[in-house]
Amino acid sequence: MKNLSVFLCVVSFCMISHVYGSIRISNELKFKKKLSVSCYSKDNRMKTEILEPGARYEKYFNTNIFGTTRFMCTLRQGPNYRHIQSFTAFKQVSPSDNGALWDWRARENGIYLKVWAGKHQQGGAYMHKAFDWIY
């Protein structure tokens, strides 16, 4: 009975300390180009959205207690949507990862990233070019 009480206490603590993650994708393309955004995770597929110049897409979600939350996104540059890039838009790196805002910016010369808080292994807290467009 004591082991069950300890187990329930630990599970309750994990549920209370449950954290959130978020993705923001901004269209900073020039020449009035639209941006197609399609994102999904293991459990969710979001509706494809077309962003006007200057607009942004934001998605907030719960991370899991196992530290395995991941969202993939595909961006396509208008008007013909030939320039494309698919990438991991959010990745929880461990169960102790306290969530973060992954701020993506689609620009003419590539896709830029800045991570606000959380643990992130591929970059830092500054805006940097993460991907080139695939033609």
PyMOL CGO cylinders between C-alpha atoms (Angstrom):
from pymol import cmd
from pymol.cgo import CYLINDER

trace = [
    CYLINDER, 0.00, 0.00, 0.00, 2.89, 2.35, 0.77, 0.3, 1, 1, 1, 1, 1, 1,
    CYLINDER, 2.89, 2.35, 0.77, 4.37, 1.76, -2.71, 0.3, 1, 1, 1, 1, 1, 1,
    CYLINDER, 4.37, 1.76, -2.71, 1.02, 2.58, -4.31, 0.3, 1, 1, 1, 1, 1, 1,
    CYLINDER, 1.02, 2.58, -4.31, 0.84, 5.85, -2.36, 0.3, 1, 1, 1, 1, 1, 1,
    CYLINDER, 0.84, 5.85, -2.36, 4.35, 6.82, -3.46, 0.3, 1, 1, 1, 1, 1, 1,
    CYLINDER, 4.35, 6.82, -3.46, 3.52, 5.93, -7.08, 0.3, 1, 1, 1, 1, 1, 1,
    CYLINDER, 3.52, 5.93, -7.08, 0.32, 8.01, -7.05, 0.3, 1, 1, 1, 1, 1, 1,
    CYLINDER, 0.32, 8.01, -7.05, 2.17, 10.91, -5.46, 0.3, 1, 1, 1, 1, 1, 1,
    CYLINDER, 2.17, 10.91, -5.46, 4.85, 10.85, -8.18, 0.3, 1, 1, 1, 1, 1, 1,
    CYLINDER, 4.85, 10.85, -8.18, 2.27, 10.59, -10.97, 0.3, 1, 1, 1, 1, 1, 1,
    CYLINDER, 2.27, 10.59, -10.97, 0.31, 13.49, -9.48, 0.3, 1, 1, 1, 1, 1, 1,
    CYLINDER, 0.31, 13.49, -9.48, 3.46, 15.60, -9.30, 0.3, 1, 1, 1, 1, 1, 1,
    CYLINDER, 3.46, 15.60, -9.30, 4.23, 14.83, -12.94, 0.3, 1, 1, 1, 1, 1, 1,
    CYLINDER, 4.23, 14.83, -12.94, 0.74, 15.86, -13.98, 0.3, 1, 1, 1, 1, 1, 1,
    CYLINDER, 0.74, 15.86, -13.98, 0.90, 19.10, -11.99, 0.3, 1, 1, 1, 1, 1, 1,
    CYLINDER, 0.90, 19.10, -11.99, 4.31, 20.00, -13.39, 0.3, 1, 1, 1, 1, 1, 1,
    CYLINDER, 4.31, 20.00, -13.39, 3.12, 19.26, -16.95, 0.3, 1, 1, 1, 1, 1, 1,
    CYLINDER, 3.12, 19.26, -16.95, 4.52, 21.92, -19.30, 0.3, 1, 1, 1, 1, 1, 1,
    CYLINDER, 4.52, 21.92, -19.30, 3.54, 23.50, -22.57, 0.3, 1, 1, 1, 1, 1, 1,
    CYLINDER, 3.54, 23.50, -22.57, 5.28, 24.08, -25.86, 0.3, 1, 1, 1, 1, 1, 1,
    CYLINDER, 5.28, 24.08, -25.86, 4.50, 26.34, -28.76, 0.3, 1, 1, 1, 1, 1, 1,
    CYLINDER, 4.50, 26.34, -28.76, 5.42, 26.97, -32.37, 0.3, 1, 1, 1, 1, 1, 1,
    CYLINDER, 5.42, 26.97, -32.37, 5.26, 30.34, -34.11, 0.3, 1, 1, 1, 1, 1, 1,
    CYLINDER, 5.26, 30.34, -34.11, 5.85, 30.61, -37.85, 0.3, 1, 1, 1, 1, 1, 1,
    CYLINDER, 5.85, 30.61, -37.85, 5.97, 34.09, -39.41, 0.3, 1, 1, 1, 1, 1, 1,
    CYLINDER, 5.97, 34.09, -39.41, 5.79, 34.97, -43.09, 0.3, 1, 1, 1, 1, 1, 1,
    CYLINDER, 5.79, 34.97, -43.09, 8.58, 37.49, -43.73, 0.3, 1, 1, 1, 1, 1, 1,
    CYLINDER, 8.58, 37.49, -43.73, 8.78, 36.77, -47.46, 0.3, 1, 1, 1, 1, 1, 1,
    CYLINDER, 8.78, 36.77, -47.46, 9.11, 39.70, -49.86, 0.3, 1, 1, 1, 1, 1, 1,
    CYLINDER, 9.11, 39.70, -49.86, 7.18, 40.54, -53.01, 0.3, 1, 1, 1, 1, 1, 1,
    CYLINDER, 7.18, 40.54, -53.01, 3.78, 39.75, -51.43, 0.3, 1, 1, 1, 1, 1, 1,
    CYLINDER, 3.78, 39.75, -51.43, 4.47, 35.98, -51.43, 0.3, 1, 1, 1, 1, 1, 1,
    CYLINDER, 4.47, 35.98, -51.43, 2.15, 33.77, -49.45, 0.3, 1, 1, 1, 1, 1, 1,
    CYLINDER, 2.15, 33.77, -49.45, 3.41, 30.93, -47.25, 0.3, 1, 1, 1, 1, 1, 1,
    CYLINDER, 3.41, 30.93, -47.25, 1.76, 27.51, -46.93, 0.3, 1, 1, 1, 1, 1, 1,
    CYLINDER, 1.76, 27.51, -46.93, 2.17, 25.95, -43.46, 0.3, 1, 1, 1, 1, 1, 1,
    CYLINDER, 2.17, 25.95, -43.46, 1.37, 22.31, -42.71, 0.3, 1, 1, 1, 1, 1, 1,
    CYLINDER, 1.37, 22.31, -42.71, 2.28, 20.83, -39.28, 0.3, 1, 1, 1, 1, 1, 1,
    CYLINDER, 2.28, 20.83, -39.28, 1.70, 17.52, -37.54, 0.3, 1, 1, 1, 1, 1, 1,
    CYLINDER, 1.70, 17.52, -37.54, 2.78, 15.41, -34.60, 0.3, 1, 1, 1, 1, 1, 1,
    CYLINDER, 2.78, 15.41, -34.60, 2.37, 11.73, -33.81, 0.3, 1, 1, 1, 1, 1, 1,
    CYLINDER, 2.37, 11.73, -33.81, -1.14, 12.40, -32.50, 0.3, 1, 1, 1, 1, 1, 1,
    CYLINDER, -1.14, 12.40, -32.50, -2.27, 15.56, -34.31, 0.3, 1, 1, 1, 1, 1, 1,
    CYLINDER, -2.27, 15.56, -34.31, -2.42, 16.90, -37.85, 0.3, 1, 1, 1, 1, 1, 1,
    CYLINDER, -2.42, 16.90, -37.85, -3.22, 20.59, -38.11, 0.3, 1, 1, 1, 1, 1, 1,
    CYLINDER, -3.22, 20.59, -38.11, -5.10, 22.04, -41.04, 0.3, 1, 1, 1, 1, 1, 1,
    CYLINDER, -5.10, 22.04, -41.04, -2.85, 23.53, -43.73, 0.3, 1, 1, 1, 1, 1, 1,
    CYLINDER, -2.85, 23.53, -43.73, -2.88, 27.30, -43.52, 0.3, 1, 1, 1, 1, 1, 1,
    CYLINDER, -2.88, 27.30, -43.52, -1.90, 29.94, -46.08, 0.3, 1, 1, 1, 1, 1, 1,
    CYLINDER, -1.90, 29.94, -46.08, -0.23, 32.95, -44.47, 0.3, 1, 1, 1, 1, 1, 1,
    CYLINDER, -0.23, 32.95, -44.47, -0.34, 36.37, -46.06, 0.3, 1, 1, 1, 1, 1, 1,
    CYLINDER, -0.34, 36.37, -46.06, 2.85, 38.48, -45.93, 0.3, 1, 1, 1, 1, 1, 1,
    CYLINDER, 2.85, 38.48, -45.93, 3.42, 39.69, -42.36, 0.3, 1, 1, 1, 1, 1, 1,
    CYLINDER, 3.42, 39.69, -42.36, 1.02, 37.12, -40.85, 0.3, 1, 1, 1, 1, 1, 1,
    CYLINDER, 1.02, 37.12, -40.85, 1.95, 34.37, -38.43, 0.3, 1, 1, 1, 1, 1, 1,
    CYLINDER, 1.95, 34.37, -38.43, 0.79, 30.92, -37.41, 0.3, 1, 1, 1, 1, 1, 1,
    CYLINDER, 0.79, 30.92, -37.41, 0.83, 29.95, -33.73, 0.3, 1, 1, 1, 1, 1, 1,
    CYLINDER, 0.83, 29.95, -33.73, 0.17, 26.57, -32.16, 0.3, 1, 1, 1, 1, 1, 1,
    CYLINDER, 0.17, 26.57, -32.16, 0.19, 25.86, -28.41, 0.3, 1, 1, 1, 1, 1, 1,
    CYLINDER, 0.19, 25.86, -28.41, 0.20, 22.31, -27.08, 0.3, 1, 1, 1, 1, 1, 1,
    CYLINDER, 0.20, 22.31, -27.08, 0.93, 20.14, -24.05, 0.3, 1, 1, 1, 1, 1, 1,
    CYLINDER, 0.93, 20.14, -24.05, 4.24, 18.32, -23.92, 0.3, 1, 1, 1, 1, 1, 1,
    CYLINDER, 4.24, 18.32, -23.92, 4.27, 14.75, -22.64, 0.3, 1, 1, 1, 1, 1, 1,
    CYLINDER, 4.27, 14.75, -22.64, 5.87, 13.53, -19.42, 0.3, 1, 1, 1, 1, 1, 1,
    CYLINDER, 5.87, 13.53, -19.42, 8.20, 11.19, -21.32, 0.3, 1, 1, 1, 1, 1, 1,
    CYLINDER, 8.20, 11.19, -21.32, 10.01, 14.05, -23.06, 0.3, 1, 1, 1, 1, 1, 1,
    CYLINDER, 10.01, 14.05, -23.06, 9.21, 12.88, -26.58, 0.3, 1, 1, 1, 1, 1, 1,
    CYLINDER, 9.21, 12.88, -26.58, 6.89, 15.61, -27.92, 0.3, 1, 1, 1, 1, 1, 1,
    CYLINDER, 6.89, 15.61, -27.92, 7.79, 16.50, -31.50, 0.3, 1, 1, 1, 1, 1, 1,
    CYLINDER, 7.79, 16.50, -31.50, 6.09, 18.56, -34.23, 0.3, 1, 1, 1, 1, 1, 1,
    CYLINDER, 6.09, 18.56, -34.23, 7.08, 18.47, -37.89, 0.3, 1, 1, 1, 1, 1, 1,
    CYLINDER, 7.08, 18.47, -37.89, 6.22, 21.24, -40.34, 0.3, 1, 1, 1, 1, 1, 1,
    CYLINDER, 6.22, 21.24, -40.34, 6.41, 21.75, -44.08, 0.3, 1, 1, 1, 1, 1, 1,
    CYLINDER, 6.41, 21.75, -44.08, 6.63, 25.28, -45.46, 0.3, 1, 1, 1, 1, 1, 1,
    CYLINDER, 6.63, 25.28, -45.46, 6.01, 26.14, -49.11, 0.3, 1, 1, 1, 1, 1, 1,
    CYLINDER, 6.01, 26.14, -49.11, 6.72, 29.51, -50.67, 0.3, 1, 1, 1, 1, 1, 1,
    CYLINDER, 6.72, 29.51, -50.67, 4.08, 30.99, -52.97, 0.3, 1, 1, 1, 1, 1, 1,
    CYLINDER, 4.08, 30.99, -52.97, 2.92, 31.81, -55.56, 0.3, 1, 1, 1, 1, 1, 1,
    CYLINDER, 2.92, 31.81, -55.56, 3.70, 28.44, -57.19, 0.3, 1, 1, 1, 1, 1, 1,
    CYLINDER, 3.70, 28.44, -57.19, 4.73, 26.74, -53.91, 0.3, 1, 1, 1, 1, 1, 1,
    CYLINDER, 4.73, 26.74, -53.91, 7.79, 25.18, -55.56, 0.3, 1, 1, 1, 1, 1, 1,
    CYLINDER, 7.79, 25.18, -55.56, 10.27, 26.25, -52.85, 0.3, 1, 1, 1, 1, 1, 1,
    CYLINDER, 10.27, 26.25, -52.85, 9.75, 23.88, -49.93, 0.3, 1, 1, 1, 1, 1, 1,
    CYLINDER, 9.75, 23.88, -49.93, 11.30, 22.82, -46.64, 0.3, 1, 1, 1, 1, 1, 1,
    CYLINDER, 11.30, 22.82, -46.64, 10.26, 20.17, -44.12, 0.3, 1, 1, 1, 1, 1, 1,
    CYLINDER, 10.26, 20.17, -44.12, 11.76, 20.16, -40.64, 0.3, 1, 1, 1, 1, 1, 1,
    CYLINDER, 11.76, 20.16, -40.64, 11.25, 19.42, -36.95, 0.3, 1, 1, 1, 1, 1, 1,
    CYLINDER, 11.25, 19.42, -36.95, 9.53, 22.58, -35.73, 0.3, 1, 1, 1, 1, 1, 1,
    CYLINDER, 9.53, 22.58, -35.73, 9.48, 21.56, -32.04, 0.3, 1, 1, 1, 1, 1, 1,
    CYLINDER, 9.48, 21.56, -32.04, 11.37, 18.88, -30.17, 0.3, 1, 1, 1, 1, 1, 1,
    CYLINDER, 11.37, 18.88, -30.17, 11.23, 18.19, -26.47, 0.3, 1, 1, 1, 1, 1, 1,
    CYLINDER, 11.23, 18.19, -26.47, 14.73, 16.99, -25.61, 0.3, 1, 1, 1, 1, 1, 1,
    CYLINDER, 14.73, 16.99, -25.61, 14.04, 15.29, -22.24, 0.3, 1, 1, 1, 1, 1, 1,
    CYLINDER, 14.04, 15.29, -22.24, 11.34, 14.79, -19.61, 0.3, 1, 1, 1, 1, 1, 1,
    CYLINDER, 11.34, 14.79, -19.61, 12.85, 17.70, -17.66, 0.3, 1, 1, 1, 1, 1, 1,
    CYLINDER, 12.85, 17.70, -17.66, 12.60, 20.03, -20.66, 0.3, 1, 1, 1, 1, 1, 1,
    CYLINDER, 12.60, 20.03, -20.66, 10.36, 22.83, -19.42, 0.3, 1, 1, 1, 1, 1, 1,
    CYLINDER, 10.36, 22.83, -19.42, 8.85, 23.69, -22.78, 0.3, 1, 1, 1, 1, 1, 1,
    CYLINDER, 8.85, 23.69, -22.78, 9.62, 26.61, -25.04, 0.3, 1, 1, 1, 1, 1, 1,
    CYLINDER, 9.62, 26.61, -25.04, 8.46, 28.84, -27.84, 0.3, 1, 1, 1, 1, 1, 1,
    CYLINDER, 8.46, 28.84, -27.84, 10.14, 27.88, -31.12, 0.3, 1, 1, 1, 1, 1, 1,
    CYLINDER, 10.14, 27.88, -31.12, 9.92, 31.04, -33.23, 0.3, 1, 1, 1, 1, 1, 1,
    CYLINDER, 9.92, 31.04, -33.23, 10.38, 30.36, -36.97, 0.3, 1, 1, 1, 1, 1, 1,
    CYLINDER, 10.38, 30.36, -36.97, 10.68, 33.08, -39.66, 0.3, 1, 1, 1, 1, 1, 1,
    CYLINDER, 10.68, 33.08, -39.66, 10.31, 32.30, -43.38, 0.3, 1, 1, 1, 1, 1, 1,
    CYLINDER, 10.31, 32.30, -43.38, 12.50, 34.68, -45.38, 0.3, 1, 1, 1, 1, 1, 1,
    CYLINDER, 12.50, 34.68, -45.38, 13.66, 34.80, -48.99, 0.3, 1, 1, 1, 1, 1, 1,
    CYLINDER, 13.66, 34.80, -48.99, 17.08, 33.31, -48.26, 0.3, 1, 1, 1, 1, 1, 1,
    CYLINDER, 17.08, 33.31, -48.26, 15.97, 30.62, -45.78, 0.3, 1, 1, 1, 1, 1, 1,
    CYLINDER, 15.97, 30.62, -45.78, 14.14, 29.74, -42.61, 0.3, 1, 1, 1, 1, 1, 1,
    CYLINDER, 14.14, 29.74, -42.61, 15.32, 31.24, -39.33, 0.3, 1, 1, 1, 1, 1, 1,
    CYLINDER, 15.32, 31.24, -39.33, 14.83, 30.09, -35.74, 0.3, 1, 1, 1, 1, 1, 1,
    CYLINDER, 14.83, 30.09, -35.74, 14.95, 31.54, -32.25, 0.3, 1, 1, 1, 1, 1, 1,
    CYLINDER, 14.95, 31.54, -32.25, 14.10, 29.38, -29.23, 0.3, 1, 1, 1, 1, 1, 1,
    CYLINDER, 14.10, 29.38, -29.23, 12.70, 31.22, -26.21, 0.3, 1, 1, 1, 1, 1, 1,
    CYLINDER, 12.70, 31.22, -26.21, 13.51, 29.26, -22.99, 0.3, 1, 1, 1, 1, 1, 1,
    CYLINDER, 13.51, 29.26, -22.99, 13.46, 25.47, -22.74, 0.3, 1, 1, 1, 1, 1, 1,
    CYLINDER, 13.46, 25.47, -22.74, 16.36, 23.21, -23.62, 0.3, 1, 1, 1, 1, 1, 1,
    CYLINDER, 16.36, 23.21, -23.62, 17.52, 23.22, -27.22, 0.3, 1, 1, 1, 1, 1, 1,
    CYLINDER, 17.52, 23.22, -27.22, 20.57, 21.44, -28.61, 0.3, 1, 1, 1, 1, 1, 1,
    CYLINDER, 20.57, 21.44, -28.61, 20.78, 22.95, -32.11, 0.3, 1, 1, 1, 1, 1, 1,
    CYLINDER, 20.78, 22.95, -32.11, 21.21, 26.66, -31.64, 0.3, 1, 1, 1, 1, 1, 1,
    CYLINDER, 21.21, 26.66, -31.64, 20.51, 29.13, -28.95, 0.3, 1, 1, 1, 1, 1, 1,
    CYLINDER, 20.51, 29.13, -28.95, 18.55, 32.13, -27.85, 0.3, 1, 1, 1, 1, 1, 1,
    CYLINDER, 18.55, 32.13, -27.85, 19.40, 34.18, -30.94, 0.3, 1, 1, 1, 1, 1, 1,
    CYLINDER, 19.40, 34.18, -30.94, 17.76, 34.30, -34.37, 0.3, 1, 1, 1, 1, 1, 1,
    CYLINDER, 17.76, 34.30, -34.37, 19.85, 32.19, -36.74, 0.3, 1, 1, 1, 1, 1, 1,
    CYLINDER, 19.85, 32.19, -36.74, 19.42, 30.62, -40.15, 0.3, 1, 1, 1, 1, 1, 1,
    CYLINDER, 19.42, 30.62, -40.15, 18.38, 27.00, -39.64, 0.3, 1, 1, 1, 1, 1, 1,
    CYLINDER, 18.38, 27.00, -39.64, 17.45, 25.86, -43.18, 0.3, 1, 1, 1, 1, 1, 1,
    CYLINDER, 17.45, 25.86, -43.18, 17.74, 26.84, -46.83, 0.3, 1, 1, 1, 1, 1, 1,
    CYLINDER, 17.74, 26.84, -46.83, 14.80, 26.46, -49.18, 0.3, 1, 1, 1, 1, 1, 1,
    CYLINDER, 14.80, 26.46, -49.18, 14.80, 23.36, -51.37, 0.3, 1, 1, 1, 1, 1, 1,
    CYLINDER, 14.80, 23.36, -51.37, 14.16, 24.28, -55.01, 0.3, 1, 1, 1, 1, 1, 1,
]
cmd.load_cgo(trace, "trace")
